[in-house]
Amino acid sequence: MSDLDLDPVLTQVEAALAARDSARALALLGPFRPRLVEDERLALSWLTLLRIAPNQRGLVDDVQRIVGRWPDHRDLGLAACDALIRAAELLGPDAPSGNDGPALRAANLAAKHLERLTPEQRRDPELGGYWLMNYANALRLAHLFDEAESAYKAALALQPNHGDWWFNLGLLHKARHDFENGLSAAQRARELVGDRRGVLWNIALCATALGRGETAVEAMRALRFPAYLAAGGMPQVDDMQPVQVRVATRGSGHGFAGAELDRSVAFELVWVSPLSPCHGVVQTPTFREASVDYGDVVLWDGNPIAVVESDGKPVPRFALLSRLRAGDERRLRFVAFEQAPGDVQRLAADLSRGARLFVHQAQVEMLCTRCASGDDMRKHQHTAPEPHRLAYGKIIVPGDADLAAFRRELDATLARHPNVQMVVPGLFEALGDAPAAGKAHQIWRGIERSARKAGQSRENRNN
């Protein structure tokens, strides 16, 4: 590739990157992507683009090609490390880093370059300090928190008044739920760099987690939110739209996900009614087991991991940071059969005492009629399979409700809805009725076993 071919393009790319016009830069550089390893300037421009727009497909592969071609090139190494870190940040602080993810790749790349530095270069804040910060940020995103803390402190020892580095140390403390040190680091960053948006967000988040409402309110007002101190001493911003929060969950032992998936960690989304830009009350229960559930007050990270559309409106989606306060509601799992779509929902509308019912999963299963009625535990002549809708979910009962009265009313409600058969073992457990709870669990297992057998039979017929 000649200079004549590349110079005019790189001049335009440089202008586009300076203006942070990633679409323009991508349009100019895209045709040259197959030839990235033929010219250092092209490679550096591409890495700079990836840093600005790290959602590009193939980023990790492109970085690997470039650092493989120029393994000792310091500027390309720094740009490559930064691009990998930006890609890791897109995944969210709650995402597993993986053994081959961009965060660990960035950490390994930074470690190799640090090893090449002389003792004098390591003491240079503009060289050793920046490599240490890249290393620290990558380790933080890879969830190697102890190693990350050592690297952050080593960098700050070289340049103690670097505000951006204090900000990044605060991100580490926040990720570890060490909100006290997170707040201190963010406040120190603010002293050095002023009211930057990210710094203010971290102050608001950490102060909210610590229950320091006045500090949180001041930071939120600096972010131009009309925050005020609520009666309970926490920050509040009225009339905020619902958001979604991503929650890591483990299998509940219910449903048809299979044993392997049931043992694995997966994410669920819950709807939250915000009390402020960073905390609020969970409004939907989890299907799997999680650290939070309906009614809990939770804290989420400031940067959305996605923005989705619901009912024609944009809805930001955030990563969970922690539970601030447990709700007092009782969350009672159920399994139910309905004869027709909507039967369970019609029953839900008839519940009393402030109870709410959420259906998590509904699917048609071909079952014997007596099995569907909960008669599975006694031997009987199986009738011809008929379609029944198997549904899982939770009933949410206010914490101050009389559970014995709710049990009676639930029985009466089920009697008024003969098209629904439901079993709620947790209700009997909460009441201390061990025999009824044991029987309910047996019925639950029987229902699932019958449905599973029916599904296998149907699959065999289709094969």
C-alpha positions as CSV (number, residue, x, y, z in Angstrom):
1,M,0.0,0.0,0.0
2,S,1.6,3.3,-1.0
3,D,1.5,6.6,0.9
4,L,-0.4,8.1,-2.0
5,D,-3.2,5.5,-1.5
6,L,-3.5,6.0,2.2
7,D,-2.6,9.6,3.1
8,P,-5.8,11.3,1.9
9,V,-8.0,8.7,3.6
10,L,-6.1,8.9,6.9
11,T,-6.4,12.7,6.8
12,Q,-10.2,12.5,6.5
13,V,-10.3,9.7,9.1
14,E,-8.3,11.8,11.6
15,A,-10.8,14.7,11.2
16,A,-13.7,12.3,11.6
17,L,-12.2,10.8,14.8
18,A,-11.4,14.3,16.2
19,A,-15.1,15.1,15.7
20,R,-16.1,11.7,17.2
21,D,-17.9,10.9,14.0
22,S,-17.5,7.2,14.2
23,A,-19.9,6.4,11.4
24,R,-17.9,8.6,9.0
25,A,-14.6,7.1,10.2
26,L,-16.0,3.6,9.8
27,A,-17.2,4.3,6.2
28,L,-13.7,5.6,5.3
29,L,-11.7,2.8,7.0
30,G,-14.0,-0.1,6.4
31,P,-12.7,-0.9,2.9
32,F,-9.2,-1.2,4.3
33,R,-10.1,-3.5,7.2
34,P,-8.7,-6.6,5.4
35,R,-5.3,-4.8,5.2
36,L,-5.0,-3.7,8.8
37,V,-1.6,-5.4,9.3
38,E,0.0,-3.8,6.3
39,D,0.4,-0.3,7.7
40,E,1.0,0.9,11.2
41,R,-0.9,4.2,10.7
42,L,-3.9,2.3,9.4
43,A,-3.8,0.0,12.3
44,L,-3.6,2.9,14.8
45,S,-6.5,4.7,13.1
46,W,-8.6,1.5,13.3
47,L,-7.8,1.0,17.0
48,T,-8.7,4.6,17.7
49,L,-12.0,4.0,16.0
50,L,-12.6,0.9,18.0
51,R,-12.0,2.8,21.2
52,I,-14.7,5.3,20.2
53,A,-17.1,2.7,18.9
54,P,-16.2,-0.5,20.7
55,N,-19.4,-2.3,19.7
56,Q,-17.9,-3.2,16.3
57,R,-18.2,-6.9,15.5
58,G,-14.9,-8.6,15.3
59,L,-13.1,-6.1,17.6
60,V,-11.2,-8.8,19.5
61,D,-10.1,-10.5,16.4
62,D,-8.9,-7.2,14.8
63,V,-7.0,-6.3,18.0
64,Q,-5.4,-9.7,18.0
65,R,-4.3,-9.4,14.4
66,I,-2.7,-6.0,15.1
67,V,-0.8,-6.9,18.3
68,G,0.3,-10.1,16.7
69,R,1.8,-8.2,13.8
70,W,3.5,-5.5,16.1
71,P,3.8,-7.2,19.5
72,D,6.4,-4.6,20.8
73,H,4.8,-1.4,19.4
74,R,4.0,0.7,22.4
75,D,1.5,3.1,20.8
76,L,-0.4,0.3,19.1
77,G,-0.3,-1.7,22.3
78,L,-1.8,1.1,24.3
79,A,-4.5,1.7,21.8
80,A,-5.3,-2.0,21.5
81,C,-5.5,-2.3,25.3
82,D,-7.8,0.7,25.5
83,A,-10.1,-0.7,22.8
84,L,-10.4,-4.1,24.6
85,I,-11.2,-2.3,27.9
86,R,-13.9,-0.2,26.1
87,A,-15.4,-3.5,24.7
88,A,-15.4,-5.1,28.2
89,E,-17.1,-2.0,29.7
90,L,-20.0,-2.5,27.2
91,L,-20.8,-5.9,28.8
92,G,-21.6,-4.3,32.2
93,P,-20.0,-4.6,35.6
94,D,-22.1,-7.7,36.4
95,A,-21.2,-9.7,33.3
96,P,-18.9,-12.7,33.7
97,S,-15.5,-11.8,32.3
98,G,-14.7,-15.3,30.9
99,N,-11.3,-16.8,30.4
100,D,-10.9,-15.4,26.9
101,G,-13.0,-12.1,27.2
102,P,-11.7,-8.7,26.2
103,A,-10.9,-7.7,29.8
104,L,-8.6,-10.6,30.4
105,R,-7.0,-10.1,27.0
106,A,-6.4,-6.4,27.9
107,A,-4.9,-7.4,31.2
108,N,-2.5,-9.9,29.6
109,L,-1.5,-7.3,27.0
110,A,-0.8,-4.6,29.6
111,A,1.2,-7.1,31.7
112,K,3.5,-8.0,28.8
113,H,4.2,-4.3,28.1
114,L,4.8,-3.6,31.7
115,E,7.4,-6.4,31.8
116,R,9.3,-4.8,29.0
117,L,9.7,-1.4,30.8
118,T,12.9,-0.6,32.5
119,P,12.8,0.4,36.2
120,E,13.2,4.1,35.2
121,Q,10.3,3.8,32.6
122,R,8.1,2.1,35.3
123,R,8.6,5.2,37.5
124,D,7.5,7.5,34.7
125,P,3.9,8.6,35.2
126,E,3.4,9.2,31.5
127,L,4.6,5.7,30.6
128,G,4.6,3.3,33.5
129,G,1.7,5.1,35.1
130,Y,-0.5,4.8,32.1
131,W,0.3,1.1,31.6
132,L,-0.5,0.5,35.2
133,M,-3.8,2.2,34.8
134,N,-4.7,0.1,31.7
135,Y,-3.6,-3.0,33.6
136,A,-5.7,-2.0,36.7
137,N,-8.8,-1.2,34.6
138,A,-8.6,-4.5,32.8
139,L,-8.2,-6.4,36.0
140,R,-11.2,-4.7,37.5
141,L,-13.3,-5.6,34.5
142,A,-12.0,-9.2,34.7
143,H,-13.2,-9.2,38.4
144,L,-9.7,-9.7,39.7
145,F,-10.2,-7.0,42.3
146,D,-7.3,-7.6,44.6
147,E,-4.7,-7.4,41.8
148,A,-6.5,-4.4,40.4
149,E,-6.3,-2.5,43.7
150,S,-2.5,-3.1,43.8
151,A,-2.1,-1.7,40.3
152,Y,-4.3,1.4,41.0
153,K,-2.3,2.2,44.1
154,A,1.0,1.7,42.3
155,A,-0.2,4.2,39.6
156,L,-1.4,6.7,42.1
157,A,1.9,6.5,43.9
158,L,3.5,7.9,40.7
159,Q,1.0,10.7,40.3
160,P,-1.2,11.2,43.4
161,N,-3.1,14.2,42.0
162,H,-4.4,12.6,38.8
163,G,-8.2,13.0,39.1
164,D,-9.1,10.4,36.4
165,W,-7.1,7.8,38.2
166,W,-8.9,8.5,41.5
167,F,-12.1,8.1,39.5
168,N,-11.1,4.7,38.2
169,L,-10.1,3.6,41.7
170,G,-13.6,4.6,42.8
171,L,-15.0,2.3,40.1
172,L,-13.1,-0.6,41.6
173,H,-14.5,0.1,45.1
174,K,-18.0,0.4,43.7
175,A,-17.6,-2.9,41.9
176,R,-16.6,-4.5,45.2
177,H,-19.5,-2.9,47.0
178,D,-17.0,-1.0,49.2
179,F,-19.1,2.2,48.9
180,E,-17.3,4.0,51.7
181,N,-14.0,4.0,49.9
182,G,-15.8,4.4,46.6
183,L,-17.3,7.7,47.8
184,S,-14.0,8.9,49.2
185,A,-12.3,8.2,45.8
186,A,-15.0,9.9,43.8
187,Q,-14.9,12.9,46.1
188,R,-11.2,13.1,45.7
189,A,-11.6,12.9,41.9
190,R,-14.1,15.7,42.1
191,E,-11.6,17.9,44.0
192,L,-9.1,17.4,41.2
193,V,-11.2,17.4,38.0
194,G,-14.4,19.2,39.0
195,D,-18.0,18.3,38.3
196,R,-17.5,15.6,35.6
197,R,-20.6,13.6,34.9
198,G,-19.1,10.2,35.7
199,V,-17.6,11.5,38.9
200,L,-20.9,12.9,40.1
201,W,-22.7,9.7,39.2
202,N,-20.3,7.7,41.4
203,I,-20.8,10.1,44.3
204,A,-24.6,9.8,44.0
205,L,-24.4,6.0,43.8
206,C,-22.1,5.5,46.7
207,A,-23.8,8.1,48.9
208,T,-27.2,6.4,48.2
209,A,-25.8,3.0,49.0
210,L,-24.5,4.4,52.3
211,G,-27.8,6.2,53.2
212,R,-26.2,9.6,53.0
213,G,-29.1,11.3,51.4
214,E,-27.9,14.9,51.5
215,T,-24.6,14.0,49.7
216,A,-26.5,12.0,47.1
217,V,-29.1,14.8,46.6
218,E,-26.3,17.4,46.1
219,A,-24.6,15.2,43.4
220,M,-27.9,14.5,41.7
221,R,-28.8,18.2,41.6
222,A,-25.3,18.9,40.0
223,L,-26.4,16.3,37.4
224,R,-29.5,18.4,36.9
225,F,-32.0,16.1,38.5
226,P,-34.7,17.8,40.7
227,A,-33.7,15.7,43.7
228,Y,-34.8,16.3,47.2
229,L,-34.4,14.5,50.6
230,A,-37.3,12.2,51.3
231,A,-38.8,11.7,54.7
232,G,-36.7,8.6,55.3
233,G,-33.5,10.4,54.6
234,M,-32.9,9.0,51.1
235,P,-32.7,11.0,47.8
236,Q,-35.8,11.1,45.7
237,V,-36.7,12.4,42.2
238,D,-40.4,12.3,41.4
239,D,-42.2,11.1,38.2
240,M,-39.3,9.0,36.8
241,Q,-40.3,6.4,34.2
242,P,-39.9,2.7,35.0
243,V,-36.6,1.1,34.1
244,Q,-35.3,-2.5,33.7
245,V,-32.6,-3.9,35.9
246,R,-30.5,-7.0,35.0
247,V,-30.2,-9.5,37.8
248,A,-27.9,-12.6,38.0
249,T,-30.0,-15.7,38.9
250,R,-29.5,-19.4,39.6
251,G,-32.0,-22.2,38.9
252,S,-35.0,-22.5,41.1
253,G,-35.4,-26.3,40.5
254,H,-38.7,-25.6,38.7
255,G,-39.6,-25.6,35.1
256,F,-38.2,-27.4,32.1
257,A,-34.9,-25.8,31.5
258,G,-33.0,-29.0,32.2
259,A,-30.5,-29.8,34.9
260,E,-27.5,-28.2,33.3
261,L,-29.2,-24.8,32.7
262,D,-30.8,-25.0,36.1
263,R,-27.4,-25.2,37.8
264,S,-25.9,-22.3,35.7
265,V,-26.0,-18.6,36.3
266,A,-28.2,-16.6,34.0
267,F,-29.6,-13.1,33.8
268,E,-33.2,-12.1,34.3
269,L,-34.7,-8.6,33.8
270,V,-37.0,-7.1,36.5
271,W,-39.0,-3.9,36.2
272,V,-38.2,-1.3,38.8
273,S,-40.1,1.9,39.8
274,P,-37.3,4.5,40.4
275,L,-37.1,6.5,43.6
276,S,-34.1,8.3,42.1
277,P,-31.9,8.0,39.0
278,C,-30.0,5.1,40.7
279,H,-32.3,3.3,43.1
280,G,-35.9,2.1,43.3
281,V,-38.4,-0.7,44.1
282,V,-38.6,-3.9,42.2
283,Q,-42.0,-4.4,40.7
284,T,-41.8,-7.9,39.1
285,P,-40.6,-11.1,40.8
286,T,-37.8,-13.3,39.5
287,F,-38.5,-16.7,38.1
288,R,-35.2,-18.2,39.2
289,E,-33.4,-17.7,42.6
290,A,-31.8,-14.2,42.9
291,S,-30.3,-11.8,45.4
292,V,-33.3,-9.5,44.9
293,D,-37.0,-10.0,44.3
294,Y,-40.4,-8.2,44.2
295,G,-40.6,-5.3,46.7
296,D,-36.9,-5.0,47.4
297,V,-35.2,-1.6,47.1
298,V,-32.2,-1.9,44.8
299,L,-29.3,0.1,43.5
300,W,-28.1,0.0,39.9
301,D,-25.1,1.2,38.0
302,G,-25.2,4.6,36.3
303,N,-24.4,3.6,32.7
304,P,-27.2,1.7,30.9
305,I,-26.1,-1.6,29.3
306,A,-28.9,-1.2,26.7
307,V,-31.9,0.9,25.8
308,V,-34.9,-1.1,24.6
309,E,-38.4,-0.1,23.5
310,S,-41.6,-0.9,25.4
311,D,-45.0,0.4,24.5
312,G,-43.3,2.7,22.0
313,K,-41.1,4.3,24.7
314,P,-37.4,3.9,25.2
315,V,-36.5,2.0,28.4
316,P,-33.0,2.0,29.8
317,R,-31.7,-1.2,31.1
318,F,-29.1,-1.2,34.0
319,A,-26.9,-3.7,35.8
320,L,-27.8,-4.4,39.4
321,L,-25.3,-3.2,42.0
322,S,-26.8,-4.2,45.3
323,R,-30.0,-4.6,47.4
324,L,-30.4,-1.6,49.7
325,R,-33.4,-2.9,51.6
326,A,-35.4,-6.1,51.6
327,G,-39.1,-5.9,50.9
328,D,-41.4,-7.4,53.6
329,E,-43.7,-9.1,51.0
330,R,-44.0,-12.9,50.9
331,R,-43.2,-14.3,47.5
332,L,-45.0,-17.6,47.1
333,R,-44.1,-19.8,44.1
334,F,-47.0,-21.7,42.4
335,V,-47.6,-24.1,39.6
336,A,-51.0,-24.1,38.0
337,F,-53.0,-25.7,35.2
338,E,-55.4,-23.7,33.2
339,Q,-57.9,-25.1,30.8
340,A,-57.7,-22.1,28.4
341,P,-55.4,-19.2,27.9
342,G,-56.1,-16.5,30.5
343,D,-57.7,-18.6,33.1
344,V,-54.9,-18.0,35.6
345,Q,-55.0,-14.3,34.9
346,R,-58.7,-14.2,35.5
347,L,-58.1,-15.8,38.8
348,A,-55.4,-13.3,39.6
349,A,-57.9,-10.4,39.2
350,D,-60.1,-12.1,41.8
351,L,-57.4,-12.3,44.5
352,S,-58.0,-10.2,47.7
353,R,-56.0,-8.7,50.6
354,G,-53.7,-6.9,48.2
355,A,-52.2,-10.0,46.8
356,R,-50.8,-10.0,43.2
357,L,-50.1,-12.9,40.9
358,F,-47.4,-13.1,38.3
359,V,-47.2,-15.8,35.6
360,H,-43.6,-16.5,34.6
361,Q,-44.1,-19.3,32.1
362,A,-47.1,-20.9,30.4
363,Q,-47.0,-23.7,27.9
364,V,-49.4,-26.3,26.6
365,E,-48.9,-29.8,27.9
366,M,-50.9,-32.9,26.9
367,L,-51.9,-34.5,30.2
368,C,-54.3,-37.0,31.6
369,T,-57.3,-35.2,33.0
370,R,-57.0,-36.7,36.5
371,C,-53.2,-35.9,36.5
372,A,-54.1,-32.4,35.6
373,S,-56.5,-32.2,38.6
374,G,-53.6,-33.0,41.0
375,D,-54.6,-36.7,41.4
376,D,-51.2,-37.9,40.2
377,M,-50.2,-39.2,43.6
378,R,-52.8,-42.0,43.6
379,K,-52.9,-44.8,41.1
380,H,-55.7,-44.5,38.6
381,Q,-56.6,-45.4,35.1
382,H,-55.2,-42.6,32.8
383,T,-57.7,-41.0,30.6
384,A,-57.0,-39.8,27.1
385,P,-54.5,-36.9,27.1
386,E,-56.1,-33.5,26.7
387,P,-54.4,-30.1,26.3
388,H,-53.8,-28.3,29.6
389,R,-51.7,-25.1,30.1
390,L,-49.0,-25.5,32.7
391,A,-48.0,-22.2,34.3
392,Y,-45.4,-21.2,36.8
393,G,-45.3,-18.0,38.8
394,K,-45.4,-16.2,42.1
395,I,-48.1,-14.8,44.3
396,I,-47.0,-11.7,46.1
397,V,-48.7,-11.2,49.5
398,P,-48.2,-8.0,51.6
399,G,-46.0,-8.6,54.6
400,D,-48.8,-7.5,57.0
401,A,-51.5,-9.8,55.6
402,D,-53.1,-12.5,57.7
403,L,-51.8,-15.6,55.9
404,A,-54.3,-17.9,57.5
405,A,-57.1,-15.7,56.2
406,F,-55.4,-15.5,52.8
407,R,-55.2,-19.3,52.6
408,R,-58.9,-19.5,53.2
409,E,-59.6,-16.9,50.6
410,L,-57.3,-18.5,48.1
411,D,-59.2,-21.8,48.5
412,A,-62.5,-19.9,47.9
413,T,-61.0,-18.1,44.9
414,L,-59.9,-21.4,43.4
415,A,-63.4,-22.9,44.0
416,R,-64.8,-20.0,42.0
417,H,-62.4,-20.8,39.1
418,P,-62.7,-24.5,38.5
419,N,-60.7,-24.2,35.2
420,V,-57.6,-23.6,37.3
421,Q,-55.8,-26.1,39.6
422,M,-53.0,-24.5,41.6
423,V,-50.5,-25.6,44.3
424,V,-48.6,-23.1,46.5
425,P,-46.3,-25.1,48.9
426,G,-44.7,-21.9,50.3
427,L,-48.0,-20.8,51.7
428,F,-48.3,-23.8,53.9
429,E,-44.6,-23.6,54.9
430,A,-45.1,-20.0,56.0
431,L,-48.1,-21.1,58.1
432,G,-46.1,-23.9,59.7
433,D,-48.4,-26.5,58.3
434,A,-45.8,-29.2,57.5
435,P,-48.2,-32.0,56.4
436,A,-50.0,-29.7,53.9
437,A,-46.6,-28.3,52.7
438,G,-45.3,-31.9,52.1
439,K,-48.4,-32.9,50.3
440,A,-48.2,-29.7,48.1
441,H,-44.6,-30.5,47.2
442,Q,-45.6,-34.0,46.2
443,I,-48.4,-32.7,44.0
444,W,-46.0,-30.2,42.5
445,R,-43.5,-32.9,41.6
446,G,-46.2,-35.1,40.3
447,I,-47.5,-32.4,38.1
448,E,-44.1,-31.7,36.6
449,R,-43.4,-35.4,36.2
450,S,-46.6,-35.9,34.4
451,A,-46.0,-32.9,32.1
452,R,-42.4,-34.1,31.4
453,K,-43.6,-37.6,30.5
454,A,-46.3,-36.1,28.3
455,G,-43.7,-33.9,26.5
456,Q,-41.4,-36.9,26.0
457,S,-44.2,-39.0,24.6
458,R,-45.2,-36.2,22.2
459,E,-41.6,-35.8,21.1
460,N,-41.3,-39.6,20.5
461,R,-44.4,-39.5,18.4
462,N,-43.0,-36.6,16.3
463,N,-39.7,-38.4,15.6
